[in-house]
C-alpha cells in the first residue's frame, strides 16, 4: 500500500543547521515549508524541492509543527511575535537554537497566550553531522507536545532525549557545548604538538582518532585541522562566540567555576579575529602560530 503523505513541517532559519534539517525532513517524506530572511537561502531551499513562504507568519499559517533554527535572541522574539499573530490551534514550535533560557521563556509565554506550545530543543552536533542526520536533540517542555513531534525529530536526528521542564534542554546543551569548546581546542593542541615533533598531521588524525585519546570533536574537526582549510564551515567562529558567551553567563548564574572552558576563550577570540566566517577548527591556526609551526603548502 502507498503510504499517506506526511503533514507539512515548517522551518524558520535555513542556515547551516536549518537547511540540513529541511533536507532530511524532505528525504523522510515531509513537505517542508521554509523561510529565511536571506533570499539566497530561500532560493536554495526551493531548488532542493522545498516550499518557500514569504515570512515567518506564512510558515506558521501552513504548518502545525514548525522547527526554528535562529541566530539570535532578537530573531527568536521576532519570530515568536509573528507566530503569535497567526497562531494555529495546537501548533507546536520546536526551538533548536542555542540561546539564553530567559529569552526562550519569554518566547514561550508569548506563544502560550495564543495556544501555541514552544518546546526547548537544542541540538548536539555540527553542520556536517546535521547533513548526515547525526544530531542529538535535548528536548524539554510539555511532554505531550514532545511525544507528538517525535516522528519529526526522528526524521532529522539520530537520537532524542526528553530532559524535563522547559529550559532543561538548554541547560544540557550548555554542558555539551562546554565540552565541545574544550575538546576542539584540545584536538588542535594535540595535532600541533605532533606537527611540531615532525609528524604528518593526517597520520596524527588517523592514528589518534582510533585510540583512547580521541574525542568526537577530534574525529569531526581533526581532518580539517590536518588540511589547514577551514572555509567549509560547519560552525562559524562568529556564531560560536555567541554560544561561548551564553555558556559563560550560565556558569556564572549557577556559581560554577569552569577553568578549562575559560582557558579556551582567548584562543577562540584570536581565531575569530583572523576570520569569523571560518570553522571553529581554525583555532588550530592560532596554536600553530604560538608553537612556531610552519606548514608546507602544496602548489
N, C-alpha and C positions, 0 to 999 in steps of 0.2 A: 504493500500500500504506500501511496505517496504521502510523505509527512506534511502536515498542515503548515502553512507559512508562520514563522515566528513573529511575535509582536514587534513593532518598531522600537528601537532604543535610540535615545538622543545622546550626543556627545557635544559638550561645550569645551572648547580648547583642543585644537588639532595640532599641537606641537609634537615634540619627540614622543612623549608618552601617549598623548591622546590619539594621535594618528595610528600608532601601533595597536592600541586597544580597538580602535574602529576597524582596522583591517582584520583582526582576529574575530571580532564580533560578526563581520560580514562573512568570513570563512565558515563560521558556525551557523550561518543561515539567517542571521538577523538583518532586517532592513535598518540601516543606520542613518539617522538624520543629524548632520553635523553643522557646527558653527564655530568660527574663529574670527577675531577682529581683523586678522590679516587675510587679504584677498587671495594671496598665493596659496595659503593653506586650504582655503575653501576650494580653490581650483584643483589642488592635488587630491582632495577628498572626492570631488566629483569625478576626476579621472580614474580614481580607484573604485568606481561604481557606487559611491555613496551618494545620498541625497543631501542637498545643502539648503539650510534655512537662512533667511535674511537677517536674523537676530536671535538672541537667546530666547526671547519671547516666542519666536517662531518654533524653536525646538520644543519648548515647554508645551505649546499648544498641540503638538503632534505625538508626543511620547509619554507613556505612563512611567517609564523608567529613564532617567537621564543621568549620565556619568559626566562629572566635571573634572577637568584636569587644568588647573588655572595657575598663573604665575605669581599672583599677589593677593593680599588681603582685599585690596580695593576691587580687584576683578571678581572675587567671590561675592562681596557685598552687592556689587552692581548686578551680578548675575542673579543673586537671590531676589533682589528687588524686581527684576524683570519677570522672574518665575512667579513671584507673588502676585503680579498683575495679570497673569494668565494661568492661574493655578487650575489643574485638573483634579477631579475627585480621586483620592487615594494615590496621588502621584508620589513617587519616591525619587529623591535625588541622591546619587551615590557620589560623595565628595572625596576625591582621591588625592587632592593636593596636600603638600606639606606646608601648613600654615599654623599660626598661633591658635590654641584651643579657644581662647576668648573670642576671636573673630568667627570661628566656626559656630560657636554657641550663639553669637548674635545673628548669624545667618539662619541657624536652626529655628530660633524663636520667630524670626521674620516669616519664615515659610510655614511654621506650625500654625500661625494665626490664620493662614488661608487653607489649612487642611493638608499641606504637603509635608512629608516626612523627609528630613535630611539625615543621612547616615554618614558618620565619620569613618572613612575607609581608605586611609593612606596605603601606599604601595611600597613593598620592598623589592628593589630590582632596578637595573639600569635601562636605558632606552634599548640597548641591544637585547637585553633579556625580555623586554616587553614585546619586541618583534617576534621572538620565538615562544611566546606565551609562558615565559619562565618567571612570572611575577608571583608574589605572595601578598594577599590582601589582609590587612589588620582592620577588621570591621568592628564598629561599635555604634550603640544607639538602640533603637527599637528592634527587639529580637524578631518580632513577627515580620517587620519590613525586611529585615536581613534575610529571613527564610524565603521571602518572595523573590528576592533578587539573586539568590544563589545560582540559578541557571545562567544569568548574565555574567556573574563573577567567574564562573567556570569556563565561560567562552573566551576570556582573555587572561586568566590567571592559572598558574599551576596548582596553587593551594590557597585556601582562605580560612581565617580563624575568626570566631566571634570572641572579642576580648572582654566586652562588658558594657557598662554605661557609656553614654555619649562622651567622647573625648579620650576614652581609654585606648582607642586605636591610635590616636596621635601620640599618646604617651609611649606606646610600644614602638612607634615609628621613630621617635626621638632617640630611644635607646638603640634601635637598629642603626640609625644614621651616625650616632656617636662611634659605633664600631666601624662603620664604613669609612668615616673620616680617618680613624687611626690606622685601619688595615691598608687603606690606599697609600698613605704616606709610608707605612712600614714596608709595603711591597716595593715602592720606589727606592727606599733606603737600601734594601737588600740587593736590588738589581744594580744600583750604583756601586755598592761595595764590590760586587762581582766584577763589574766593568773596570773599576779601579785596580783590581787584582789581576786584570788581564783576561778574564773570562768573557766568552761570547755571550751577550745578553740574551740572545734567543735560546742558547743552551741553558742558561740560568733559569729562564722561564719554564722550559720543558722539564728539567730535572727537579727543581724545587717545587714546581707545581704538582709533581707526582708524589711528594713526600709529606712528612709530618709538619713541615714548616709552611705549608701552603695555606691559603685562605681563598674564599670566593672572590674577593677583590684582586688577589694576586692572579687568579685564573682569568678573570674577566678583563682586567686592565694591564696585566703584565705584558701581553703581546703588543699592546700599543707602546708601552714603555720601551720594549726591546727595539721596536722600529723607530721610536722617536717622532712619531707622527700622531698629532692629537687633533687633527682637523675634522675628523668624522666623530663629532661629539655625541656621546650617549647621555652625558650630564654636563652641561656647560658650567664653567667656573663661576660666571657671574650669578647664575641661578643657585649654585651650590653655596655661595656666600650668604644668600638669603637663608638657606637651611641651617648653616652654621650659626648664624645669629639667633635663630629660633631655639636651637638646642642650648646655646649658652644661656639665654634668658630663662629657659625652662629649668635648667640645672640650678640657676641662682634662686629661682622661685621656690624650689623644693629644698634648698640648702644643701646641695650635694657638690663636693669638690670633684673636678674632672681634670686632673693634671695631664694625663696623656692627650686628651682631646685639646686642652689649652695649648699644648706644645705644637700641635699641628696648625694652629691658626695663622701664625706668621708665614708659614710655608705656603698655605693656600693664598694668602694675601699677595705674596710675591709672585706666585704663578698667575694670579688674576691680573696683576699689573702688566704682565707680559702678553696677555691676550685673553680677555674674559669669555670669548666665544669658543675657546679650546675646551677639550675634555678635561675633567679633573685629573686624569692621569698625567697631565702636564706638570704636576708637582715634581716629577722626575727631572725635568729640566732644571728646576731650582736646585735640587740636590746635586745634580751633575756639576753645576757651576760652583757650588760650595766645596765639592770634592776636587775640583780642577780636572774633571774628566772631559776629554775632547773626543768626540765621535769621528769615525771615518765616514765621510759622506760619499755615497756612490754617485758617479756622474751619469 
